[in-house]
C-alpha cells in the first residue's frame, strides 16, 4: 500500500485506533530507516499519534511567517494514547527498534503537547513498573542529554508526582533501579542538577524523601551510578552520545550539605558514593567522572568562605565548612585512586588550592601534584 493510501485509510479510523494502526508502520520505517521515508514516518507521528495539524498563518500580514503545529488533544485522548504506547512498547522485540521508535516520537524540540504526553507516560510507567517504556526512556535521556531541558522536565515531573505530592515513598519508586537501572541512574543525574546548583540561584536542598530514596538506591547497589555506561541498544548507524554519570552530582550534594542542610543522611550518601568509586575497575580511559564537573563544587565553597569572612569569622574555624572540605577531599582522593576522573586533573588541583585552609585537602593536593 502506498503512502497516500495508507494515510487515507488511517483518516477513516477514530482515535486511538489510528494510532494503534500507525505505530507498527512507523516501527517498520524506523527499523529500516532511509531518508526518503523519514519524512513519512514523522508525518504519521504528527498526524495520527499526536493529532497535530498545521495551523494556517495569515501571510498577508507577515510575509515571513511560517505555519506551526498545534494539537487539540484532550485529556481523555492523552490517556488513551498513553495506554496505546505502553501496550506497544511492552510487546516483545529488539531493544534497538524500541529505542529508535521512542526517539522518533519524542526526539528533537518537544512541542508542549508531546512533552505533556511524555511526562504522563513516564509517570504512569513508574507507577506500573513498565520496564520496556522506562528502559527506552533511559536511552532517550542519554541521547538528548541528562541535563537537557526535556530530561530536566521529566525529572521535575517525577519529583512532583512521587515526592512533593506524595505522603510517603512509593514502593514503585524504591524498586525503580531493579526495573530500569539506566533510567534510574539518568534520573539521578538530572535531579542532581536541579538541587544544590549555584547556577540556578540559591543553593536549594533536595526534598528529604528524595534524598532518602537516592541514598537507599546507591547504598543498596553501588554499581547503579555506572548503569548509564552500559552499551546502548541503538539502530544501525546511530551514534551514542557521551555519558554523564550521577557521581559528580551526588558528590556535590554530600559536599555542600554541611553548609546548606546538615541532615545525617548526607553522610550516608557520601559513604555510598565512595563505595561506588571504589568499585570502579579501570578498563581503558576513565569515563565516570569529569574533572570539570568537580570544579563546579569549588565556587559555592569559596562563596560560603567569603560570607564567613564578611561576618568576621574564620573559615578554618567553621566546623560545617571544614566538614564540607573533608568530604570533598575524600571524594577526590578516592576518585583519583580509582583512576576514574577524566579531563584536566592539574586544573582541578590548582583550583582546589584556592579553597580555604584544610589539612586533609592540603595533603591530597600535594600527594596528587607530585604524581600528576
C-alpha positions in Angstrom: 0.0 0.0 0.0 1.5 3.4 -1.0 1.9 6.2 1.5 -1.1 8.2 0.3 -3.5 5.2 0.5 -2.2 4.3 4.0 -2.8 7.8 5.3 -6.3 7.9 3.8 -7.1 4.6 5.5 -5.9 5.9 8.8 -8.0 9.0 8.5 -11.1 6.8 8.4 -10.3 5.5 11.8 -11.2 7.0 15.2 -8.6 7.9 17.7 -6.8 6.0 19.3 -7.3 3.2 16.7 -5.5 5.2 14.1 -2.5 5.4 16.5 -2.6 1.7 17.1 -2.5 1.1 13.3 0.2 3.7 12.6 2.7 2.6 15.2 3.7 -0.7 13.5 4.2 1.1 10.2 6.3 3.8 12.0 8.3 1.0 13.6 8.9 -0.7 10.3 10.1 2.6 8.7 12.3 3.5 11.6 13.8 -0.1 11.7 14.8 0.2 8.1 15.3 4.0 8.1 16.0 5.6 4.8 16.0 9.4 4.2 13.2 9.0 1.6 10.8 7.5 4.2 11.9 9.5 7.2 9.6 12.4 6.5 6.7 10.0 6.0 7.3 8.5 9.5 7.4 11.9 11.0 4.2 12.9 9.3 2.5 9.7 10.6 3.7 10.5 14.1 2.5 14.1 13.9 -1.0 13.5 12.4 -2.0 10.1 13.8 -0.1 9.8 17.1 -0.2 13.3 18.5 -3.1 14.7 16.4 -1.1 17.7 15.3 -2.2 19.9 12.5 -0.5 22.8 10.7 -2.2 26.0 11.8 -2.7 28.4 9.0 -0.9 31.7 9.2 -2.0 34.9 7.7 0.8 35.6 5.2 -0.9 38.8 4.2 0.1 40.4 7.5 3.5 38.8 7.7 5.3 37.6 4.6 8.0 35.9 6.6 5.5 34.0 8.8 5.6 30.2 8.8 2.8 27.7 9.7 3.2 25.9 13.0 1.9 22.7 14.5 -0.9 22.7 17.0 -2.8 20.0 18.7 -6.3 19.8 20.2 -5.7 16.5 22.0 -8.0 16.2 25.0 -7.1 14.8 28.4 -9.0 11.6 27.5 -7.1 11.3 24.3 -3.8 11.7 26.1 -4.8 8.9 28.5 -5.8 6.7 25.5 -2.5 7.4 23.8 -0.5 6.6 26.9 -2.3 3.2 27.2 -1.6 2.5 23.5 2.1 3.4 23.8 2.6 1.3 26.9 1.0 -1.7 25.1 3.1 -1.0 22.0 6.4 -0.7 23.8 5.7 -3.7 26.0 5.5 -6.1 23.0 8.4 -8.5 22.5 11.0 -7.1 20.1 14.6 -5.8 19.8 15.6 -3.0 22.2 17.3 -1.1 19.4 14.0 -0.9 17.5 12.0 0.1 20.6 14.6 2.8 21.4 14.5 4.1 17.8 10.7 4.5 17.8 10.8 6.2 21.2 13.4 8.7 20.0 11.4 9.3 16.8 8.3 10.0 18.9 9.9 12.3 21.4 13.2 13.5 19.8 14.2 17.0 18.9 12.3 20.0 20.1 9.3 18.7 22.0 6.0 20.5 21.5 4.1 21.2 24.7 1.6 18.5 23.6 4.3 15.9 23.2 6.0 16.9 26.4 2.8 16.5 28.3 2.2 13.1 26.9 5.8 12.1 27.6 5.7 13.2 31.3 2.5 11.3 31.9 3.7 8.3 30.0 6.8 8.1 32.2 5.0 8.7 35.5 2.4 6.0 34.6 5.2 3.6 33.7 7.0 4.3 37.0 3.7 3.7 38.8 3.1 0.4 36.9 6.8 -0.6 36.8 6.7 -0.8 33.0 10.3 -1.8 32.3 10.1 -1.6 28.5 9.0 2.1 28.5 11.4 3.1 31.2 14.4 1.4 29.6 13.6 3.2 26.3 13.2 6.5 28.3 16.6 5.9 29.8 18.2 5.7 26.4 16.2 8.7 25.3 17.6 10.8 28.2 21.2 9.8 27.3 20.8 10.6 23.7 19.3 14.1 24.4 21.5 14.7 27.4 20.5 14.0 31.0 20.8 17.7 31.8 19.0 18.9 28.7 15.7 20.8 29.1 13.5 17.8 28.1 15.3 15.5 30.6 15.1 18.1 33.4 11.4 18.5 32.7 10.9 14.7 33.1 12.9 14.8 36.3 11.0 17.7 37.7 7.7 16.0 36.9 8.7 12.8 38.6 9.8 14.6 41.7 6.5 16.4 41.8 4.4 13.3 41.3 6.4 10.9 43.5 8.0 13.1 46.1 6.4 16.6 46.6 2.8 15.4 46.3 3.4 12.1 48.0 2.8 11.4 51.7 5.3 8.5 51.7 7.8 7.0 49.3 6.1 4.6 46.8 7.3 1.1 46.5 7.5 1.6 42.7 10.0 4.4 43.2 12.0 2.4 45.6 12.2 -0.5 43.1 13.0 1.6 40.1 16.7 0.7 39.9 15.7 -3.0 39.5 13.0 -2.2 36.9 15.1 0.1 34.8 18.7 0.7 36.1 19.8 3.0 33.3 16.7 5.2 33.7 17.2 5.4 37.5 20.9 6.4 37.0 20.0 9.1 34.4 17.2 10.4 36.6 19.7 10.8 39.5 22.0 12.7 37.1 19.1 15.0 36.0 17.7 15.6 39.5 21.2 16.2 41.0 21.4 19.1 38.6 18.2 20.6 39.9 19.4 21.0 43.5 22.5 22.3 45.3 23.2 24.1 42.0 24.7 27.6 42.3 23.9 28.3 38.7 20.2 28.1 39.5 20.5 30.7 42.2 20.5 30.0 45.9 21.7 26.5 46.9 18.5 24.6 47.5 18.4 21.2 49.3 16.5 18.3 47.6 13.3 17.2 49.4 14.2 14.8 52.3 12.2 12.0 50.8 14.2 12.3 47.5 17.5 12.3 49.4 16.4 9.2 51.3 15.5 7.4 48.1 18.7 8.2 46.3 20.8 7.3 49.3 19.0 4.0 49.6 19.4 3.3 45.8 23.2 3.9 45.9 23.7 2.1 49.2 21.9 -1.0 48.1 23.5 -1.0 44.7 26.9 0.8 44.5 27.2 0.0 40.8 23.9 1.8 39.9 25.6 5.1 39.2 27.5 3.3 36.4 24.4 1.8 34.8 24.4 4.6 32.2 27.8 3.3 30.9 26.4 0.0 29.7 26.3 -0.2 25.9 23.3 1.4 24.3 21.0 -0.5 22.0 20.7 1.8 19.1 19.7 1.3 15.4 22.4 0.7 12.9 24.4 3.9 12.1 23.2 5.8 15.2 25.9 7.4 17.4 25.8 7.1 21.2 26.1 10.4 22.9 28.7 11.0 25.7 27.7 9.6 29.1 27.3 11.7 32.3 27.0 9.5 35.4 25.3 10.9 38.5 28.5 10.6 40.6 29.6 14.2 40.3 26.1 15.5 41.2 25.8 13.2 44.2 29.3 14.3 45.4 28.1 17.9 45.1 25.1 17.1 47.3 27.1 15.4 50.0 30.0 18.0 50.0 27.7 21.1 50.1 25.3 19.6 52.6 27.1 20.7 55.8 26.9 24.4 54.7 23.3 24.1 53.5 21.4 21.3 55.2 23.4 19.2 57.6 21.0 16.2 57.6 22.7 13.0 58.7 21.5 11.2 55.6 24.1 13.1 53.6 26.8 11.3 55.5 25.3 8.0 54.3 25.1 9.3 50.8 28.8 10.3 50.9 29.8 6.8 52.1 27.6 5.2 49.4 29.3 7.3 46.6 32.7 6.4 48.0 31.7 2.8 47.8 30.7 3.3 44.2 34.1 4.9 43.3 35.9 2.0 45.0 34.0 -0.5 42.8 35.2 1.0 39.6 37.7 -1.2 37.7 39.7 0.8 35.2 39.5 -0.6 31.7 40.7 1.9 29.2 40.4 5.7 29.5 38.4 7.0 32.5 34.8 7.9 31.8 32.9 8.0 35.1 33.8 11.5 36.5 34.6 14.7 34.7 37.1 16.9 36.4 35.2 19.9 35.1 32.0 18.8 37.0 34.0 18.6 40.2 35.2 22.1 39.6 31.6 23.3 40.0 31.8 22.5 43.7 34.7 24.9 44.3 32.7 28.1 43.7 30.0 27.7 46.3 32.5 26.6 48.9 34.6 29.8 48.2 31.4 31.9 48.3 30.5 30.5 51.7 34.0 31.2 53.0 33.7 34.8 51.8 30.4 35.1 53.6 32.1 33.9 56.8 34.9 36.5 56.4 32.3 39.2 55.9 30.8 38.2 59.2 34.3 38.5 60.8 34.5 34.7 61.2 37.5 32.5 60.2 36.7 29.8 57.5 39.2 27.5 59.1 37.3 27.6 62.4 33.9 26.9 60.8 33.0 23.3 61.6 30.4 23.0 58.8 32.8 24.3 56.1 35.6 22.1 57.3 33.3 19.1 57.1 32.5 20.0 53.5 36.1 20.3 52.6 36.9 17.0 54.3 34.2 15.2 52.3 35.4 16.9 49.1 39.0 15.8 49.8 37.9 12.2 50.5 35.9 12.1 47.3 38.7 13.5 45.1 41.3 11.2 46.6 39.1 8.0 46.2 38.2 9.1 42.6 41.8 9.7 41.7 42.9 6.5 43.2 40.2 4.6 41.3 41.5 6.3 38.1 38.0 7.3 37.0 38.5 11.1 36.6 38.9 12.4 33.1 39.6 15.9 31.9 42.3 18.3 33.3 43.3 16.9 36.7 46.1 19.6 37.0 43.5 22.3 36.6 41.3 20.7 39.2 44.2 20.6 41.7 45.1 24.2 41.0 41.5 25.3 41.7 41.5 23.2 44.9 44.4 25.3 46.1 42.2 28.4 46.1 39.9 26.9 48.8 40.1 27.8 52.4 42.7 26.0 54.5 42.0 22.4 55.3 44.7 19.9 56.4 43.3 16.9 54.6 42.8 18.9 51.4 46.4 20.2 51.6 47.7 16.6 51.9 45.7 15.3 49.0 46.7 18.2 46.7 50.4 17.8 47.5 50.3 14.0 47.0 48.5 14.2 43.7 50.5 17.1 42.3 53.6 15.1 42.9 52.2 12.1 40.9 50.4 14.1 38.2 
